[in-house]
């Protein structure tokens, strides 16, 4: 079975994976938002904490930073990258120590130390023509782009995709924050990319041929125009949306379908190291791709199993593998002991 779900620390899982395994990677990591996120349990109004997005400069953060500053060299292709990342993190530390707001600065240092070795592993795991899509918001996107430039190279930055949406609260003293950023990077110079098109606007389709020329050639109105980097046509999973599973930060399947279709072909392998309730694996399976996901929050298995069963009649450990999931209290405690610095919820 090529399709698989892993539970545990994604850094530890990724370190054991083979180089160049995946054609496209999408990740929607915590944003350093300073919030706790709750999960509605299936068939009830009961909530349990799914994960924290609150970061502290503690032993966990120091351990993450040590994984970069004193890289053990287990993957020789990462040695130079880790050395460059060490300089990047040192620069962030100097800058953040000098900034106003000590607690906010310490939180950002901890978050960046967490993300750095994981982003480096994703670079190692991508195929030569693969792409990564890093979903982030205004809290840390500018810091993450600097780290991605270090890891992938500034020349491999391909797009800053802006996903616009509506709904939610309206602040009184700020412009409403109604978009996320998705940073797209290529693994190498030759990158797989399939153009998605949408219909031209009605006024363009109605004008005469003399107004539909581009570069001396007539525009193919039936073919449509390429989708740009500004996405306003994909709604969030809120309210009575039939996709809604009650999982915090759930992303719409249409968003993942657009990404997967753009950077992979049927039969390719899609990777999500923060797979949450499984929107990526759902979209990948529906598009005829293989998939691998990693998740630390054990509460995420129920909504993942449910959506794969209801949409595709997939059976766990028959149609896809599940690795590392604690089946007993003893297993759960052992997993917690192995990941003492992570935000495990059992």
N, C-alpha and C positions, 0 to 999 in steps of 0.2 A: 504493500500500500504506500503510494507516494504522498497521499494527503495525511497530515498529522497535526495534532495539537500537543504542545508541550506546556507543562505547568512548572513554574519555578523562576528563578532569577534569569532573565533573558541573557545577561552577560555570560553567565556560566554555560547556558545552553548553546549560545552562538559560538563560543570558543571551541566547542566540540564538533562544529559543523564543517563540512568540506568547502574549501575555497571555490568561488565562482558558481555556487549552486543555484542562484535565483536570478530570474530575468527582470523582475521588477519588485521593489520593496516599497510598501506604504507604511508609515508609522504615525500614530497619533498619540505621542507620549504625554505625560502630565505637562502642564504649562507653567508651573510655579505660580499658580493663581492664588495660593493662600487659602484654599477652600477644602472642606471635606465633601465627599460625594456619597450619596446613599443609593441603594438599589431596592426597588420594590420587588418583593418575592412573588413568584408566579401564583396566581389564584388568590391573592390576599392584598390587604392594604398595609401589611407589615413591611417595615424598612430595616435594612441592615447596612452598616457602613461598607461600601465597596472598596474605596481607597482614599487615602489622604493625598492632597496636592499641597502639602505644607512642608517646607524644607528647612533643615537646621544644619549649621556647621558643627557636626558632632563626629563621633568615631566612624559612623557610616560614610560621611562625606570625605573624611580623611582617607579612608580605605579606598574609595573610588578614585580619589586624586592620586594615591600611591600607585594604583593600577596603571596610570599613565606615566607619572614621573619616574617610576622604577619598573618599567615594563620588563617582564621576565623573558621576552624573546621567543615565546613558544611558537609564534608565527613570524618567521623572518621578514616576510613582506610588510609587516607592520612596524618594524623597528624604527625606520626613518620617520614614518607618520607619527608615532608616539613621541619621538623627540621633538617634532614640530609642534605637536599638541601641548607638550610640556611648556614650551615657550608661550603658547597662546594662553594657557591657564594661568601661568605666572603673570602675564600682562593683565589679565582680567582681575587677578587677586590684587595687584598693585592699584589698579584703577578703582576697584570696588571698596578697598580699604580707605581710599581718600574721599569717597562719596559721602554725601549726607544720608542719614538714615541707616544706622549700624545694623539693625535687625534685617532690613530689606536687603542690604548688601551681603550679609552673611547667608541669607536664604538663597540669593542668586548664586553665590560661590558654590554652595552645596549642590544646587540644581545643575550647574554647568559641569561640576566634577562628576556627577552621575551620568550625564549625557555623553561626555567626551569619549570614554572607551567603547560605549555602545555604538556610537556613530562610526567609529573606526572599524569595528567588527562588521558593520553593514557594508562598508566599502570593500572589505575583504570578501564578503559572501556574494557580491554581485557578479554576474557574468560580464565579460568584456564589453558587450553592447547594452548592458542593463541600465536602469534608471532607478533613482530613489526619490520618493515624494515625502517630504518632512512637513507634517501639519503642525502649525503653531499659531499663536496669537500675539497680541501686542506686548505681553509681559516679557518675552524672551526671544522673539524672532530675530532681532538685530544681533544678539549675542550668538545665537545658533548659526546664523549665516556666516559669521566670522569663522566659527569652528568648521563649518562645511567647506569653506574656501580653503582652509588649511588641509583638510583631509582629502578632498576630491580635487582641489585645484580651482582657482578662480575661473579658469577657462572652461571648466566643466559645468559651471552654473548655466542653466538653460532657461528657467522661468521662475518668476515670482507670481504664482497664481493667486488670485484674490477671489475668495468665495463669499459672496454677499448674501445676506439673509435678513429676515425681519422677525418680529415677535420678541417677547421678553420684556424686561423692565426698561423704563426710560429715566435716565438720571436728570436731576434738576440743574446741575452746574457743569455738565459736560455734554459734548455731542454723543449721541447714542453709539455704542460700539457694536456694529452690525456686520463685521466681516472677519474672516480668518485668512491667514496667509499659508500657502503651501509652497515650499521651496523645492524645486525640481533640479536635480543634478544628474549628470551622466557619468557612468563609470569610466568610459573611454571616449576617444574621438569619434568612432563609428557607433552611433546610438540608434537603436530601434525606435521608430516613431511612426504611428499611424494617424494620419490627419482625420479628425472628426469634422463633419460639416453640418451646417444648419441652414434652413431656408433663408433666402434673402428677405428683407423687409418688403411689405406689400408695395410701398411706393417705388422701390427699385424694380420690382417685377412688372410694374405697370408702365414704366417709361418706355420710350421708343428705342430702337436699336442704336441710334446715334449717341445715346447717353449711357450705353452699357459697354463701352470699349475700355479696355485696360491694356496699356502697352501695345496698342495697335491691334489687339485681339478682342473679339467679342466675348463677353462674360457668359459662361454656361449657367443660365439661370436655374435650370433644372438640377444641376449638380449642387448648388448651394455655395455658401461661403464658409471658410474655416472658422471653427470656434476659437475665440481669442482667449487671452489670459485673465479675463474679467468675467466671472461666472455668476449670473444672476438668476438662472433658470432652475436651480436645484434647491428645494425647500428643506428646512431642517426637520428632524423627527420630533414633532411636538404634538400636543393635543390628542386628537383622535386618529392620528396617522396609523394605518394598519400595520406599519412596520414596527411601531413602538413596542419595546420589550421591557421597559422600566429600568433600563440600564443607564447610568449617568454618562453623559458625553457621547451617547450613541450617534453615529454618523449615518446619513441616508445611503442606501444602497446605490442610488443613481450617481452619487459622488464617486464612489469606488469603481463603478462600472466605467465611467468616463476615463479615469486614471488607468485602469487595467487594460482597456481596449487601446488606449493611446500607446502604451509601452510594452505590450506583449502580444503574442499570437496564441491561438488555440494550441493546447498541449504544453505551453510554457509553465513555469512554476512561479507563483506569487507568494511573497513572504511578508508577514506582518508580525514584528516582535513585540507589539503592544496590542494584541488583537481584541481585547475587551469582550464584547458580546458577539463578535464574529461577523461584522458587516463585510470585512474584506474577504473572508473565506466564503461567505455566502455569495458575494458578487463574483468571485473567481470561479466558483463551481458552476454558477449559472452561465458563465461565458466559456465553459469548456477548458478552463485552466486547472492545473494542479495547484495545491496550496499547502502552506505550512504556517502555523501561527504559534506564538508564545504568549502566555499570560501568567501573571503572578497571582491575581485575585481568584481564589478557587470558587467564589460565588459566580464567576462568569461562565462556568461550565454548563449550568442548567439552561440559560438562555441560548447558548451556542448549540447545545444538543437539540433543543426544541426547534430552532429555526432550520437546522439542517434536516431534521426528521420531517417537519411539516412541509418544507418546500421541495425536498429532494428524496425523501424516504431513506435517508442515510442512517446507518446503524453504527454506533460507536464500537470501535475495536473489531468491526467487520468491514465497513466501507472506509474507515479512517482510523488511524492509531491515536491513542491518548497516552502520553508519557508523563510520569511524574505526579499524577493527580492522587492526593491522599484519600484512600478508601476507608481508613479507620482513624480513630482519634490518635492512635499511636503514630500512624503515618503523618498525620497533620502536625503533631508535635515535633516529629523528626524533621519535617520540611521547615518548620519555624526555626529549629536549632541550626539548620544548614544555611538559613537566610536571616540571621538575627538583625541585620541592618536594613532589611527591606520592609515594606509596608504590607505584610501578609495578613489577610483576613480569612479566618476559617469559619 
